[in-house]
Amino acid sequence: MELHQLRYFLAVVDCGGFAKAAEKCSVAQPSLSQQIKKLEGELGCRLFDRLGRRVVLTEVGHSLLPRARRILEEVQMIERERDHEGSGQLSIGFIATLAPFLLTESLRRLRHSYPGVHWKLEEGFTEQLVDELVQGQLDLAFASLPLDEKRLDYEVLAEEPLVVLLPEGNPLTRYTTLRLEQLESQPFVALHQEHCLGQQVSDYCYGHRLYPNIVCRTHQFDTLSRCVRAGVGLSLVPQMMVAELGAGLTSRRLEDQPPARPVVATWHRFRRPSRLSRAVMETVRAILREKLEARTKPQG
C-alpha cells in the first residue's frame, strides 16, 4: 500500500467518480484506475461498486475511508513540521571535550530560535556517540577526527588551535610564543587517551619528536586546569578553554606547525541531515567562529 494510492482513493470518494478524481489529481484516468485496482488487490476485496458512471463505497471501502484520512492527515502534519522546522524532536551528542564550550550555548540559542522543538542533548566519549549514531539513537553529533566508522558521514565546521596552558609565574611566560623544544624538560598534565583530544595531543607530540614527561593523566578539564594552576605541569588544551581560565593560569601559542583539532558534525550516512539538523550545524558553526575569532592573547 502506497500513499498515492490512498490519495487517489480519497479523490474518488470526494469526487464521486474516477474521471473527476483523475482530473483533480492531475493524472490520466487509466493510471488512477490501475492504482485503485492495485490497492484492491493488496486488500483482497473491492473498495467501490461501479454503478454506471457513478461509484459507491463497498463495506470495506467505508471501513478504509476514516483510516485513510487519518493516515494522510498525519503525513501532512509531519510535512508541515518538517517545512517549518518548528516542532518535533532532535537528539544531539557532543564529545566530552567539546561539550563544556558548545553544549549550553547551543541549547540556549536553539531554544530561542525553535521553541516548539524538543531537544535531547548528550555528552559522551566518541566511541559511545558513534555507536548511538549507528543505532539511530542520535540524529547528529559534534566530535573530532578521526571517525573510524564507514557508516558515518561528516562535515568539518572548524579547525581549533591547541595552546600551551601554564601556571602564572612559570619561567616560560616571559615568552609571547613558545617552541616545541622549550617543552621538552617540562612536566606534563595530559587528558586520558579515551578522549580523542588526548590521543590527538599524543600523536602531535610524538609526530614532532616531543616526548613529554607525563606526570598526571585525567579525564576532566577541571582537574587538568587545577593541576596546572598548582604547578604540577603544563598541558596542551583547546583554544576555546582559554576564554574560561580563572586566576593563576595563562596560555601561549606554539610557533611552528601549531597543533589543531578538526571539529566536525557527523551523522549516519543513510540518514541525510534534515533542514533542522542543518540549522543546528550552522548554529554550532557560528558559536565556534565567535569563540575562535577571539584569538588567544598572551596573559599574565
C-alpha positions in Angstrom: 0.0 0.0 0.0 1.4 3.4 -1.0 0.4 6.9 0.0 -0.5 8.0 -3.5 -3.0 5.1 -3.7 -4.7 6.4 -0.6 -4.8 9.9 -2.1 -6.4 8.5 -5.3 -8.9 6.5 -3.2 -10.0 9.6 -1.3 -10.2 11.6 -4.5 -12.6 9.1 -6.0 -14.7 9.3 -2.8 -14.7 13.1 -2.7 -15.4 13.5 -6.5 -17.9 10.7 -6.8 -16.2 9.1 -9.8 -12.9 8.2 -11.5 -12.9 10.8 -14.2 -13.2 13.8 -11.9 -10.8 12.2 -9.4 -8.2 11.8 -12.2 -8.6 15.4 -13.1 -8.3 16.6 -9.5 -5.1 14.5 -9.1 -3.7 15.6 -12.5 -3.2 12.0 -13.7 -4.7 10.1 -16.6 -7.8 8.2 -15.7 -6.4 4.7 -16.7 -3.4 5.3 -14.3 -5.7 6.3 -11.4 -7.9 3.3 -12.1 -4.9 1.0 -12.2 -3.6 2.2 -8.8 -7.1 1.7 -7.3 -7.1 -1.9 -8.7 -3.7 -2.5 -7.2 -4.9 -1.2 -3.8 -7.9 -3.5 -4.0 -5.6 -6.4 -5.0 -3.4 -5.8 -1.9 -6.5 -5.7 0.3 -8.1 -8.7 -1.3 -11.5 -7.1 -1.9 -13.3 -4.3 -3.8 -13.4 -0.8 -2.5 -16.0 0.5 -4.9 -19.1 -0.8 -6.7 -19.3 0.7 -10.2 -22.9 1.8 -11.0 -22.6 3.1 -14.5 -20.7 6.4 -14.2 -21.2 6.5 -10.5 -19.3 4.7 -7.9 -20.3 3.9 -4.3 -18.2 2.5 -1.5 -18.4 -1.1 -0.5 -18.5 -2.1 3.1 -14.7 -2.5 3.1 -14.4 0.9 1.4 -16.4 2.5 4.2 -14.1 0.9 6.7 -11.0 2.1 5.0 -12.2 5.7 4.5 -11.6 7.2 8.0 -8.3 5.3 8.3 -7.1 6.7 5.0 -8.0 10.2 6.1 -6.2 9.8 9.4 -3.0 8.5 7.7 -2.9 11.3 5.2 -3.6 13.9 7.8 -0.7 12.6 9.9 1.6 12.7 6.9 0.6 16.3 6.2 1.3 17.2 9.8 4.8 15.7 9.6 5.4 17.6 6.3 4.3 20.9 7.8 6.6 20.3 10.9 9.5 19.5 8.6 8.9 22.5 6.4 8.6 25.0 9.2 11.3 23.4 11.4 9.2 24.5 14.3 8.4 21.3 16.2 9.4 17.7 16.6 12.4 16.2 18.4 16.1 16.2 17.7 18.7 14.2 19.6 22.3 15.7 19.6 25.5 14.4 21.0 28.7 16.3 22.0 32.0 14.7 22.8 33.2 15.5 26.3 36.0 17.8 25.2 33.5 20.0 23.2 30.5 19.9 25.5 31.9 22.4 28.1 32.2 25.1 25.4 29.3 24.4 23.0 26.5 22.4 24.6 24.8 25.1 26.9 25.2 28.0 24.4 23.9 25.8 21.6 20.9 24.8 23.6 20.2 28.4 24.6 20.2 29.7 21.0 18.2 26.7 19.7 15.5 27.0 22.3 15.2 30.7 21.4 15.0 30.1 17.6 12.9 26.9 17.7 10.8 26.9 20.9 8.5 24.2 19.6 11.3 21.6 19.2 12.0 19.1 22.0 15.8 19.0 22.3 17.7 16.0 23.6 21.4 16.7 24.2 24.0 14.3 25.4 27.7 14.4 26.4 29.8 11.3 25.9 33.0 9.7 24.6 33.5 9.5 20.8 33.0 5.7 20.8 29.7 6.0 22.6 28.3 8.7 20.4 29.4 6.8 17.2 27.6 3.7 18.4 24.4 5.7 19.1 24.5 7.4 15.7 24.8 4.0 14.1 22.0 2.6 16.2 19.8 5.6 15.3 19.6 6.8 18.9 21.2 10.1 17.9 20.3 12.3 14.9 23.5 14.4 14.9 26.8 14.6 16.9 29.7 17.0 17.2 33.0 15.4 17.5 36.6 15.4 16.2 38.5 13.3 13.7 39.4 10.5 13.1 36.0 8.8 13.0 36.7 5.1 12.2 33.2 4.2 11.2 32.3 3.8 7.5 28.6 4.2 8.2 29.0 7.9 9.2 29.4 11.0 7.1 30.7 14.3 8.5 31.3 17.9 7.7 34.3 19.9 9.1 33.0 23.0 10.9 36.3 24.5 12.2 39.9 23.8 13.0 40.5 24.7 16.6 44.1 25.5 17.6 45.6 23.9 20.7 47.6 26.1 23.0 50.1 25.6 25.9 48.5 26.0 29.3 50.8 27.3 32.0 50.6 28.5 35.6 51.3 32.2 36.2 54.9 32.7 37.2 56.3 29.9 35.2 59.5 31.0 33.5 58.1 30.3 30.1 55.5 33.0 30.5 58.1 35.6 29.6 57.9 34.5 26.0 55.0 35.6 23.8 55.1 32.3 21.9 56.8 29.0 22.5 58.8 26.5 20.6 58.4 22.8 21.0 61.9 22.3 22.3 61.1 24.6 25.2 58.6 22.0 26.4 61.0 19.0 26.4 62.1 19.3 30.0 58.7 20.3 31.4 56.4 18.0 33.4 53.1 17.5 31.5 49.5 17.1 32.5 47.5 15.1 29.9 44.0 14.1 29.1 43.4 10.4 29.1 43.5 8.8 25.7 39.9 7.6 26.0 39.3 11.2 24.8 40.1 11.8 21.2 41.8 15.0 22.2 44.2 13.1 24.5 45.1 10.9 21.5 45.4 13.9 19.2 47.8 15.6 21.6 49.8 12.4 22.0 50.0 11.9 18.2 51.1 15.5 17.7 53.9 15.3 20.3 55.3 12.0 19.1 54.9 13.1 15.5 57.1 16.1 16.2 59.6 14.1 18.3 58.5 15.6 21.5 58.3 13.0 24.3 56.5 14.8 27.1 57.2 13.8 30.7 53.6 13.0 31.7 53.2 13.2 35.4 49.4 13.2 35.6 46.6 11.9 33.4 43.0 13.0 33.9 39.5 12.6 32.3 38.3 16.1 33.3 39.3 19.6 32.1 38.6 20.9 35.6 41.1 18.5 37.1 43.6 19.3 34.4 43.4 23.1 35.0 43.7 22.7 38.7 46.8 20.6 38.3 48.4 23.2 36.0 47.4 26.0 38.4 49.1 24.1 41.2 52.3 23.8 39.3 52.1 20.1 38.6 52.9 20.5 35.0 52.0 22.2 31.6 49.4 21.0 29.1 48.1 21.4 25.6 44.4 22.5 25.6 41.8 23.7 23.2 41.8 27.4 22.4 38.1 27.7 23.5 39.2 26.7 27.0 41.4 29.8 27.3 38.4 32.2 27.5 37.2 30.4 30.7 40.6 30.4 32.5 40.5 31.6 36.1 43.2 33.3 38.1 46.5 31.6 38.2 46.6 30.4 34.6 47.8 31.7 31.4 48.4 30.4 27.8 50.9 30.7 25.0 50.7 29.7 21.3 53.3 27.4 19.7 55.3 28.9 16.8 55.9 26.3 14.1 53.3 23.8 12.9 51.0 24.6 15.8 48.6 21.7 16.7 44.9 21.9 16.0 41.9 19.6 16.1 39.1 19.5 13.5 35.6 20.0 14.9 33.1 18.1 12.9 29.3 17.5 12.7 28.6 13.8 11.9 25.6 11.7 11.1 24.6 8.3 9.8 25.3 8.2 6.0 21.9 6.8 5.3 20.1 9.5 7.3 20.6 12.7 5.4 20.5 15.7 7.7 17.1 17.4 7.9 16.8 21.1 7.5 16.5 21.3 11.3 19.8 19.4 11.7 21.4 21.7 9.2 20.2 24.7 11.2 21.8 23.1 14.3 25.0 22.7 12.4 25.0 26.4 11.4 24.3 27.4 15.0 27.2 25.4 16.3 29.4 26.7 13.4 28.5 30.3 14.4 29.4 29.7 18.1 32.7 28.1 17.1 33.5 31.1 14.8 32.8 33.6 17.6 34.9 31.7 20.2 37.8 31.2 17.8 37.9 34.7 16.4 38.7 35.9 19.9 42.3 34.9 19.2 44.4 33.7 22.0 46.5 36.5 23.6 49.4 36.1 26.0 48.1 36.5 29.5 49.9 37.2 32.8 
